[in-house]
């Protein structure tokens, strides 16, 4: 893959592409254990046979049709308790990369780490951190983005969509990978220069179902509630009939 099209300083500059691997995150972990990799190292593949999502589900894809990528960041300046800012960086970067094609009113960031279009998932993010003391040493940023695949009905995935399904045309995956790298670098540098309020505001303004009443599953019960904000640690602030509650990851389930 020719990275002469890449316009970043470090994200994607060291790029290794594979035909078939288990998962890009796992491959990047193995490489990191064996050698000293520069920040911004990028792993991509045509197909992965053991891709993982945030909830532990597998991420499957037709060969060469979608983007499976992992990027190495080294946010040694970031305290563990504020690691959710990395989710914001990556989610916003993908949003930034896609907004030239998609209706911003229909594209939203679903807390904590999905990109949705009209209530259908088009991108998932899996961030795996290596911790030392109270700081993050390495972050492996895994991204699975549905680009040119259209066979969701065959897979019985009614809540999935892709760029091709939306736009009715194919997208060059290589160019889009590099575009995502450029936007991750831009948002990451905002984090590095402590522009936390900007990141938080941008994330909230693009957030799925924010300030709207919808049904959620909380403690095994279907409850109508409204997302109103985020804590600095990235927990979800939700207004229910019982009052304002704060939920950590996996403590609240979106009902689509």
BAFI-3210 file (N, C-alpha, C; in Angstrom, 3 decimals, decimal comma, padded with zeros to 6 digits):
// residues 256
n [1|2|3|4|5|6|7|8|9|10|11|12|13|14|15|16|17|18|19|20|21|22|23|24|25|26|27|28|29|30|31|32|33|34|35|36|37|38|39|40|41|42|43|44|45|46|47|48|49|50|51|52|53|54|55|56|57|58|59|60|61|62|63|64|65|66|67|68|69|70|71|72|73|74|75|76|77|78|79|80|81|82|83|84|85|86|87|88|89|90|91|92|93|94|95|96|97|98|99|100|101|102|103|104|105|106|107|108|109|110|111|112|113|114|115|116|117|118|119|120|121|122|123|124|125|126|127|128|129|130|131|132|133|134|135|136|137|138|139|140|141|142|143|144|145|146|147|148|149|150|151|152|153|154|155|156|157|158|159|160|161|162|163|164|165|166|167|168|169|170|171|172|173|174|175|176|177|178|179|180|181|182|183|184|185|186|187|188|189|190|191|192|193|194|195|196|197|198|199|200|201|202|203|204|205|206|207|208|209|210|211|212|213|214|215|216|217|218|219|220|221|222|223|224|225|226|227|228|229|230|231|232|233|234|235|236|237|238|239|240|241|242|243|244|245|246|247|248|249|250|251|252|253|254|255|256]
n.u [000,854|000,619|001,932|002,344|000,275|-000,427|-000,868|000,089|002,023|003,040|001,154|000,344|002,626|004,558|003,678|002,136|000,890|-001,340|-002,431|-004,110|-004,931|-005,293|-006,353|-006,106|-005,472|-004,381|-002,143|-000,647|-000,091|001,598|003,784|004,626|005,545|007,816|009,500|010,711|008,426|007,572|005,554|002,311|002,398|000,870|-001,394|-002,911|-005,305|-006,485|-008,362|-009,593|-009,642|-010,396|-011,484|-012,289|-014,837|-015,845|-017,635|-016,915|-017,870|-017,430|-015,879|-016,760|-015,933|-016,180|-013,630|-011,327|-013,265|-013,903|-012,677|-010,216|-008,267|-005,447|-003,909|-001,017|-000,664|001,035|000,247|001,634|001,328|-001,185|-003,467|-004,742|-007,381|-008,560|-008,819|-010,921|-010,884|-009,372|-011,151|-012,884|-011,204|-010,672|-013,256|-014,263|-012,397|-012,924|-015,528|-014,964|-013,531|-015,488|-017,489|-017,563|-018,919|-021,308|-024,569|-024,656|-026,592|-027,652|-025,575|-024,025|-022,259|-022,207|-022,231|-020,110|-018,363|-019,079|-019,890|-022,751|-025,316|-028,323|-029,519|-028,195|-025,322|-022,115|-019,468|-017,081|-015,115|-012,232|-010,313|-007,289|-005,379|-002,086|-000,933|001,018|001,669|-000,070|-000,423|-000,920|000,825|000,941|-001,403|-003,505|-005,294|-008,058|-009,970|-012,935|-014,502|-017,326|-017,255|-017,418|-019,013|-022,111|-023,769|-025,633|-028,232|-028,090|-026,496|-028,160|-028,103|-029,619|-029,158|-026,912|-024,849|-023,236|-020,803|-021,080|-023,689|-025,089|-024,209|-024,383|-022,240|-018,829|-016,073|-012,688|-010,736|-008,088|-007,377|-009,232|-008,421|-005,982|-006,947|-008,394|-006,268|-004,940|-006,856|-007,090|-004,555|-004,691|-006,799|-005,707|-003,474|-004,796|-005,693|-003,217|-002,317|-003,919|-006,565|-009,114|-011,728|-012,691|-012,665|-014,533|-016,862|-017,195|-017,585|-019,957|-021,755|-022,090|-023,234|-025,030|-028,461|-028,434|-029,866|-032,423|-035,389|-035,369|-035,672|-033,910|-031,976|-031,663|-030,262|-031,519|-034,062|-036,454|-036,279|-037,367|-035,407|-033,110|-030,156|-027,880|-025,309|-021,678|-019,324|-016,034|-014,516|-015,721|-018,079|-021,592|-024,109|-027,360|-030,763|-033,446|-036,766|-036,456|-034,579|-031,331|-028,753|-025,548|-023,722|-021,464|-019,384|-021,104|-023,096|-025,455|-027,718|-028,268|-031,376|-032,286]
n.v [-001,193|002,155|004,766|007,366|009,054|009,798|012,279|012,819|013,353|011,273|009,207|006,247|006,185|004,167|001,417|-001,693|-004,218|-006,972|-010,035|-012,110|-012,377|-013,111|-011,010|-007,464|-006,000|-008,006|-008,770|-006,389|-006,239|-008,481|-007,733|-005,501|-006,636|-007,877|-006,021|-002,601|-000,289|002,560|005,367|005,600|003,472|001,416|-001,194|-003,142|-005,211|-007,612|-009,502|-010,640|-013,314|-013,574|-011,285|-008,834|-007,227|-004,477|-005,517|-008,118|-009,587|-011,188|-009,700|-009,735|-009,849|-009,393|-010,342|-007,800|-005,817|-004,083|-001,933|-002,966|-002,108|-001,264|000,942|002,269|004,152|006,276|007,430|008,623|010,722|010,693|010,147|007,121|007,223|009,028|007,831|007,627|009,790|009,015|007,376|009,387|010,907|009,072|008,331|010,851|011,445|009,510|010,224|012,805|012,063|010,895|012,746|014,307|012,885|012,017|012,680|014,843|015,044|012,553|010,841|009,639|009,464|006,706|006,161|003,838|003,779|003,444|004,152|005,414|005,284|006,549|004,914|002,538|000,475|001,333|001,390|000,119|000,390|-000,655|-000,237|-000,967|-000,779|-000,438|-000,297|001,614|002,159|005,026|005,904|005,742|003,648|002,416|002,474|000,496|000,964|-000,252|-000,495|-001,154|-000,738|-000,579|-000,575|-001,245|-003,478|-005,238|-007,291|-007,621|-008,606|-011,306|-012,143|-011,704|-009,306|-006,806|-004,331|-003,187|-001,284|000,093|002,221|001,978|001,010|003,234|005,354|004,339|003,727|002,630|002,968|003,979|002,059|002,260|004,992|006,007|004,842|006,195|008,770|008,565|008,072|010,546|012,246|011,109|011,666|014,498|014,958|013,626|015,193|017,409|016,384|015,927|018,499|019,345|020,131|019,523|020,312|021,139|018,701|017,264|018,802|018,663|015,916|015,518|017,034|015,500|013,219|010,156|010,030|011,971|014,114|013,285|011,392|007,923|004,305|002,168|-000,594|-001,223|-002,606|-004,999|-004,196|-002,573|000,745|004,106|006,844|009,680|010,756|013,006|013,954|013,630|012,328|013,496|011,184|009,765|008,425|007,777|010,170|010,047|010,841|009,669|008,516|008,062|009,846|011,495|009,509|007,855|005,972|003,326|001,669|-000,922|-001,048|-000,035|-000,565|000,139|000,201|-000,621]
n.w [000,000|-000,895|000,827|000,065|-000,256|002,235|004,706|007,262|010,309|011,920|012,391|010,906|009,375|009,713|008,321|008,164|006,213|005,933|004,406|005,542|008,918|012,478|014,180|013,878|016,165|017,843|016,334|016,360|019,085|019,369|017,742|019,141|021,466|020,580|019,349|019,222|018,490|016,511|017,567|016,218|014,512|012,110|011,505|009,052|007,254|004,784|005,457|008,592|010,871|013,475|014,598|017,078|019,021|021,182|023,114|023,186|021,124|017,906|015,008|011,831|008,313|004,783|002,473|001,851|001,628|003,671|006,359|008,485|011,034|013,098|015,361|016,864|019,738|022,098|024,789|027,160|028,807|029,840|032,417|033,830|034,767|033,109|030,661|028,890|027,228|025,071|023,690|022,871|021,204|019,083|018,188|017,393|015,405|013,426|012,807|011,805|009,520|007,970|007,571|005,280|003,400|004,543|005,965|008,597|010,516|010,628|011,193|014,060|017,215|019,163|022,522|024,230|022,033|019,258|015,811|014,405|011,884|011,170|013,214|012,726|012,985|011,841|012,404|014,688|017,680|019,387|022,120|023,616|026,445|027,825|031,048|033,349|036,560|037,347|034,830|031,231|029,081|026,499|023,834|021,989|019,223|017,896|014,959|013,262|010,323|008,331|004,950|001,981|001,994|001,619|002,366|004,568|005,083|004,457|006,533|008,588|010,017|011,087|012,159|011,049|008,794|005,832|004,178|001,402|001,168|002,005|000,344|-002,205|-003,832|-004,395|-002,112|-001,892|000,043|000,981|000,720|002,521|004,936|005,327|005,554|007,932|009,695|009,558|010,713|013,255|014,251|014,323|016,208|018,385|018,942|019,893|022,325|023,512|023,869|025,834|025,294|026,489|027,100|024,634|023,190|024,719|024,363|021,558|021,258|022,738|021,205|018,986|019,778|020,034|020,553|022,553|024,984|024,387|024,910|025,318|025,219|027,461|028,680|031,990|034,772|034,067|033,413|031,286|030,682|030,361|029,504|029,569|028,059|029,377|029,738|030,288|032,635|033,749|033,636|031,688|032,153|031,769|032,095|033,085|032,939|034,679|035,623|038,263|038,989|038,547|037,268|037,188|034,894|034,305|031,806|030,171|032,060|031,252|028,607|025,247|023,635|020,509]
ca.u [000,000|001,456|001,560|002,690|-000,944|-000,624|-000,463|000,254|003,408|003,479|000,110|000,308|003,898|005,080|002,453|002,320|-000,377|-001,377|-003,562|-004,991|-004,413|-006,382|-006,917|-005,068|-005,036|-003,506|-000,887|000,102|000,416|002,746|004,907|005,076|006,283|009,068|010,356|010,342|007,685|007,325|004,167|001,636|002,474|-000,445|-001,580|-004,155|-005,366|-007,585|-009,385|-009,173|-010,525|-010,749|-011,655|-013,061|-015,459|-015,768|-018,431|-016,440|-018,383|-016,487|-016,121|-016,511|-015,909|-015,796|-012,240|-011,004|-014,402|-014,032|-011,429|-009,795|-006,988|-005,041|-002,927|-000,324|-000,409|001,792|-000,196|002,253|000,930|-002,597|-003,794|-005,658|-008,767|-009,073|-008,576|-012,037|-010,567|-008,902|-012,365|-013,379|-010,270|-010,829|-014,627|-014,356|-011,568|-013,656|-016,626|-014,353|-013,135|-016,666|-018,534|-017,632|-019,845|-022,549|-025,423|-024,237|-027,760|-027,959|-024,392|-023,844|-021,340|-022,926|-021,374|-018,853|-017,352|-019,599|-020,397|-024,056|-025,974|-029,755|-029,752|-027,484|-023,891|-021,215|-018,077|-016,821|-013,767|-011,745|-009,056|-006,654|-004,306|-001,075|-000,860|002,154|001,318|-001,330|-000,369|-001,029|002,073|000,610|-002,797|-003,731|-006,586|-008,622|-011,125|-013,590|-015,420|-018,001|-017,061|-018,020|-019,810|-023,554|-024,521|-026,108|-029,450|-027,659|-025,945|-029,228|-027,660|-030,528|-028,714|-025,608|-024,852|-021,902|-020,751|-021,615|-025,144|-025,618|-023,837|-024,639|-021,008|-017,694|-015,101|-011,313|-010,447|-006,741|-007,454|-010,003|-007,545|-005,034|-007,739|-008,667|-004,994|-004,697|-007,776|-006,714|-003,394|-005,154|-007,545|-004,760|-002,661|-005,660|-005,613|-001,849|-002,166|-004,865|-007,825|-010,092|-013,078|-013,065|-012,971|-015,781|-017,968|-017,367|-018,146|-021,352|-022,577|-022,269|-023,577|-026,248|-029,595|-028,235|-030,975|-033,692|-035,882|-035,408|-035,671|-032,641|-032,038|-030,887|-030,500|-032,435|-035,390|-036,599|-036,576|-037,266|-034,451|-032,513|-028,729|-027,695|-023,914|-020,610|-018,384|-014,676|-014,005|-016,410|-019,301|-022,781|-025,062|-028,674|-031,918|-034,548|-037,874|-035,972|-033,576|-030,125|-027,857|-024,299|-023,501|-020,188|-019,514|-021,839|-024,148|-026,664|-027,757|-029,122|-032,370|-032,394]
ca.v [000,000|003,332|005,807|008,705|009,852|010,104|013,640|012,922|013,408|009,975|008,177|005,515|006,251|002,796|000,697|-003,099|-004,750|-008,423|-010,620|-012,752|-012,526|-013,330|-009,672|-006,426|-005,678|-009,082|-008,682|-005,241|-006,641|-009,384|-006,946|-004,610|-007,462|-008,336|-004,944|-001,230|000,293|003,998|005,779|005,761|002,247|001,031|-002,556|-003,347|-006,527|-007,865|-010,228|-011,152|-014,429|-013,578|-009,889|-008,695|-005,951|-004,025|-006,373|-009,490|-010,204|-011,221|-008,713|-010,444|-008,969|-009,979|-010,013|-006,572|-004,916|-003,148|-001,515|-003,501|-001,453|-000,975|002,023|002,363|005,459|006,205|008,595|008,508|011,922|010,567|009,321|006,020|007,599|009,845|007,106|007,765|010,815|008,322|007,025|010,606|011,225|008,157|008,472|012,124|011,376|008,748|011,121|013,839|011,457|010,488|013,768|014,905|012,062|011,633|013,675|014,950|014,864|011,120|010,149|009,969|008,645|006,003|005,898|004,586|003,604|003,045|005,187|004,986|006,080|006,252|003,804|001,333|000,559|001,237|001,333|-000,207|000,742|-001,410|000,347|-001,787|000,019|-000,982|000,663|001,589|003,077|005,737|006,454|004,816|003,543|002,161|002,249|-000,126|001,469|-001,119|000,095|-001,935|000,173|-001,173|000,325|-001,665|-004,689|-004,979|-008,523|-007,718|-009,426|-012,706|-012,415|-011,410|-008,188|-005,727|-003,044|-002,843|-000,642|000,406|003,417|001,663|000,949|004,585|006,234|003,658|003,666|002,083|003,915|003,484|001,811|002,741|006,445|006,268|004,489|007,291|009,920|008,313|008,290|011,992|012,851|010,642|012,462|015,853|014,928|013,191|016,364|018,231|015,775|016,112|019,909|019,575|020,751|018,543|020,873|021,106|017,315|016,891|019,511|018,101|014,576|015,642|017,599|014,479|011,996|009,424|010,105|012,911|015,020|012,751|010,262|006,633|003,162|001,512|-001,681|-000,889|-003,640|-006,003|-003,634|-001,600|002,025|005,293|007,757|010,686|011,032|014,453|014,381|012,706|012,723|013,595|009,828|009,170|007,717|008,359|010,797|009,731|011,305|008,711|008,914|007,957|010,882|011,465|008,402|007,771|004,583|002,947|000,816|-002,189|-000,964|000,411|-001,114|000,856|-000,599|-000,043]
ca.w [000,000|-001,103|001,791|-000,423|-000,141|003,647|005,059|008,716|010,772|012,436|012,344|009,649|008,640|009,745|007,953|007,782|005,697|005,870|003,686|006,523|010,285|013,433|014,352|013,786|017,527|018,322|015,595|016,867|020,408|019,179|017,234|020,220|022,429|019,979|018,857|019,589|017,371|016,638|017,739|014,943|013,721|011,603|011,011|008,308|006,626|003,861|006,208|009,893|011,203|014,902|015,004|018,313|019,321|022,570|023,990|023,088|019,913|016,790|013,947|010,585|007,149|003,500|002,132|001,141|001,453|004,794|006,994|009,777|011,265|014,471|015,392|018,139|020,344|023,350|025,579|028,488|029,550|030,188|033,575|033,548|035,068|032,005|029,411|027,958|026,226|023,877|022,957|022,237|020,124|017,958|017,679|016,675|014,196|012,408|012,413|010,961|008,248|007,203|007,468|003,938|002,612|005,224|006,616|010,001|011,386|010,697|011,707|015,470|018,003|020,232|023,690|024,324|020,980|017,950|014,919|013,920|010,849|011,207|014,144|012,320|013,284|010,709|012,851|016,086|018,139|020,550|022,607|024,647|027,025|028,736|032,159|034,272|037,642|037,094|033,472|030,110|028,320|025,100|023,476|020,690|018,764|016,867|014,271|012,215|009,632|007,177|003,813|000,710|002,170|001,566|002,618|005,956|005,172|004,478|007,857|009,549|010,848|010,702|012,700|010,472|007,476|005,316|003,329|000,073|001,266|002,176|-000,763|-003,487|-004,628|-003,655|-001,577|-001,851|001,461|001,331|000,930|003,731|006,067|005,541|006,020|009,353|010,414|009,629|011,674|014,598|014,664|014,639|017,473|019,424|019,302|020,753|023,657|024,023|024,256|026,940|024,849|026,951|027,015|023,219|022,855|025,391|023,703|020,219|021,421|023,171|020,141|017,964|020,503|019,711|021,480|023,656|025,297|023,860|025,694|024,634|026,135|027,742|029,647|033,182|035,801|033,546|033,193|030,210|031,332|029,510|030,135|028,685|028,263|029,544|029,784|030,613|033,689|033,203|033,422|030,560|032,529|031,174|033,013|032,527|033,719|034,680|036,495|039,639|039,216|037,723|037,588|036,433|034,512|033,719|030,640|030,286|033,079|030,569|027,250|024,311|022,932|019,165]
c.u [000,890|001,044|002,032|001,479|-001,166|-000,077|-000,385|001,736|003,902|002,414|000,041|001,606|004,603|003,890|002,798|000,957|-000,276|-002,571|-004,573|-004,283|-005,597|-007,094|-005,790|-004,578|-004,057|-002,148|-000,029|000,665|001,654|003,978|005,497|005,888|007,667|010,021|009,851|009,696|007,496|005,844|003,551|001,732|001,066|-000,413|-002,922|-004,138|-006,530|-008,733|-008,788|-010,175|-010,859|-010,859|-012,577|-013,645|-015,366|-016,493|-017,998|-016,976|-017,307|-016,884|-015,755|-016,611|-015,578|-014,406|-012,135|-012,110|-014,471|-012,672|-011,293|-008,406|-006,718|-003,883|-002,323|-000,140|000,309|001,456|000,323|001,942|-000,462|-002,802|-004,847|-007,110|-009,399|-008,915|-009,724|-011,782|-009,998|-010,081|-012,911|-012,511|-010,563|-012,223|-014,775|-013,559|-012,279|-014,833|-016,099|-014,033|-014,329|-017,629|-018,608|-018,611|-021,236|-023,269|-025,110|-025,394|-028,092|-026,790|-024,126|-022,820|-022,124|-021,940|-021,297|-018,020|-017,878|-019,962|-021,669|-024,508|-027,431|-030,043|-029,091|-025,978|-023,065|-019,748|-018,013|-015,366|-013,428|-010,381|-008,527|-005,403|-003,356|-000,792|000,441|001,904|-000,028|-001,407|-000,490|000,286|001,823|-000,898|-002,846|-005,165|-007,084|-009,888|-011,638|-014,664|-016,000|-017,947|-017,842|-018,846|-021,301|-024,393|-025,070|-027,339|-029,102|-027,133|-026,970|-028,790|-028,472|-030,088|-027,320|-025,795|-023,416|-021,969|-021,362|-023,142|-025,757|-025,422|-024,132|-023,429|-019,884|-016,738|-013,727|-010,896|-009,070|-006,746|-008,198|-009,206|-006,602|-005,751|-008,053|-007,410|-004,716|-005,592|-007,517|-005,531|-003,822|-005,876|-006,634|-003,876|-003,479|-005,627|-004,263|-001,610|-003,275|-006,140|-009,002|-011,522|-013,576|-013,466|-014,312|-016,990|-018,250|-018,005|-019,628|-022,247|-022,867|-022,820|-024,958|-027,254|-029,393|-029,430|-032,304|-034,103|-035,972|-035,436|-034,276|-032,898|-031,091|-031,256|-031,565|-033,832|-035,359|-037,093|-036,424|-036,395|-033,867|-031,045|-028,528|-026,233|-022,951|-019,820|-016,997|-014,046|-014,734|-017,631|-020,513|-023,715|-026,441|-029,768|-033,051|-035,668|-037,466|-034,918|-032,381|-029,204|-026,626|-024,002|-022,125|-020,456|-020,203|-022,905|-025,480|-026,603|-028,738|-030,101|-032,630|-033,703]
c.v [001,243|004,451|007,197|009,640|010,360|011,487|013,831|012,979|012,038|008,882|007,530|005,492|004,894|001,865|-000,723|-003,691|-006,260|-008,873|-011,201|-012,849|-012,779|-012,018|-008,664|-006,025|-006,720|-009,037|-007,529|-005,531|-007,517|-008,617|-006,068|-005,370|-007,835|-007,216|-003,576|-000,568|001,791|004,289|006,049|004,543|001,756|-000,405|-002,620|-004,753|-006,598|-008,571|-010,670|-012,221|-014,541|-012,149|-009,790|-007,304|-005,653|-004,971|-007,826|-010,225|-010,224|-010,169|-009,394|-009,483|-009,769|-009,470|-008,718|-005,548|-003,822|-002,763|-002,212|-002,946|-001,273|000,011|002,087|003,817|005,251|007,418|008,555|009,708|011,768|009,637|008,278|006,446|008,453|009,156|007,245|008,867|010,185|007,857|008,235|010,987|010,382|008,274|009,745|012,102|010,613|009,571|012,190|013,292|011,155|011,622|014,435|014,136|011,961|012,808|013,700|014,767|013,388|010,299|010,600|009,022|008,029|005,645|004,411|004,614|003,097|004,287|004,648|005,885|005,641|004,975|002,494|001,525|000,418|001,122|000,992|000,059|-000,101|-000,858|-000,502|-001,076|-000,820|000,087|000,499|002,631|003,710|006,280|005,349|004,827|003,364|002,030|001,633|000,194|000,588|-000,518|-000,882|-001,072|-000,517|-000,195|-000,140|-002,946|-004,347|-006,177|-008,688|-008,597|-010,905|-013,096|-012,156|-010,328|-006,950|-004,363|-002,658|-002,157|-000,344|001,677|003,147|001,585|002,343|005,423|005,658|003,713|003,129|003,202|003,247|003,311|002,343|004,243|006,781|005,916|005,639|008,548|009,776|008,548|009,774|012,651|012,361|011,459|013,870|015,900|014,521|014,354|017,368|017,701|016,055|017,548|020,358|020,312|019,829|019,048|020,849|019,694|016,896|017,531|018,932|016,719|014,664|016,140|016,580|013,168|011,459|009,541|011,085|013,863|014,588|011,537|009,004|005,529|002,547|000,337|-001,364|-001,885|-004,640|-005,497|-002,620|-000,289|003,163|006,324|008,702|010,895|012,545|014,892|013,254|013,235|012,871|012,226|009,098|008,353|008,501|008,913|010,694|010,181|010,286|009,233|008,866|009,010|010,714|010,346|008,457|006,300|004,399|002,047|-000,494|-002,178|-000,503|-000,071|-000,295|-000,130|000,060|-000,428]
c.w [000,000|-000,145|001,368|-000,364|001,286|003,992|006,572|009,060|011,212|012,333|010,963|008,881|008,606|009,548|007,519|007,415|005,532|005,032|004,668|007,864|011,216|013,730|014,325|015,171|018,049|017,631|016,103|018,261|020,282|018,700|018,325|021,262|021,908|019,574|019,321|018,375|017,572|016,859|016,370|014,046|013,380|011,085|010,294|007,699|005,649|004,576|007,546|010,325|012,685|015,422|016,214|018,426|020,801|023,527|023,932|021,882|018,833|015,761|012,632|009,405|005,910|003,116|001,333|001,024|002,516|005,342|008,340|010,033|012,758|014,431|016,793|018,560|021,671|024,228|027,015|029,376|030,173|031,376|033,206|033,744|033,967|030,645|028,412|026,933|024,952|023,031|022,210|021,041|018,892|017,342|016,858|015,379|013,077|011,893|011,447|009,566|007,350|006,890|006,093|003,040|003,224|005,868|008,108|010,974|011,567|011,243|013,144|016,103|019,154|021,339|023,953|023,044|019,641|017,132|014,282|012,766|010,796|012,003|013,722|012,522|012,013|011,124|014,335|016,422|019,361|020,940|023,753|025,139|027,868|029,781|032,935|035,349|037,367|035,669|032,426|029,330|026,827|024,961|022,082|020,290|017,625|016,281|013,213|011,587|008,389|006,004|002,583|000,805|002,180|002,002|004,015|006,088|005,231|005,852|008,975|010,541|010,477|011,211|012,212|009,130|007,068|004,477|001,960|000,096|001,325|000,907|-002,147|-004,416|-003,755|-003,239|-001,556|-000,394|001,879|001,607|002,213|004,983|006,371|006,032|007,515|010,185|010,596|010,670|013,100|015,108|015,088|015,988|018,637|019,875|020,116|022,187|024,297|024,482|025,216|026,531|025,198|026,808|025,564|022,795|023,448|024,695|022,318|020,289|021,780|022,042|019,034|018,543|020,158|020,862|022,641|023,756|024,662|024,674|024,814|025,685|026,228|028,678|030,795|034,281|035,358|033,258|032,047|030,800|030,323|030,223|029,091|029,054|028,325|029,574|030,086|031,802|033,059|032,926|032,292|030,906|032,031|032,255|032,372|033,488|033,574|035,586|037,963|039,972|038,299|038,201|036,695|036,164|033,893|032,509|031,010|031,384|032,496|029,124|026,409|023,667|021,581|018,510]
res [x|x|x|x|x|x|x|x|x|x|x|x|x|x|x|x|x|x|x|x|x|x|x|x|x|x|x|x|x|x|x|x|x|x|x|x|x|x|x|x|x|x|x|x|x|x|x|x|x|x|x|x|x|x|x|x|x|x|x|x|x|x|x|x|x|x|x|x|x|x|x|x|x|x|x|x|x|x|x|x|x|x|x|x|x|x|x|x|x|x|x|x|x|x|x|x|x|x|x|x|x|x|x|x|x|x|x|x|x|x|x|x|x|x|x|x|x|x|x|x|x|x|x|x|x|x|x|x|x|x|x|x|x|x|x|x|x|x|x|x|x|x|x|x|x|x|x|x|x|x|x|x|x|x|x|x|x|x|x|x|x|x|x|x|x|x|x|x|x|x|x|x|x|x|x|x|x|x|x|x|x|x|x|x|x|x|x|x|x|x|x|x|x|x|x|x|x|x|x|x|x|x|x|x|x|x|x|x|x|x|x|x|x|x|x|x|x|x|x|x|x|x|x|x|x|x|x|x|x|x|x|x|x|x|x|x|x|x|x|x|x|x|x|x|x|x|x|x|x|x|x|x|x|x|x|x]
***
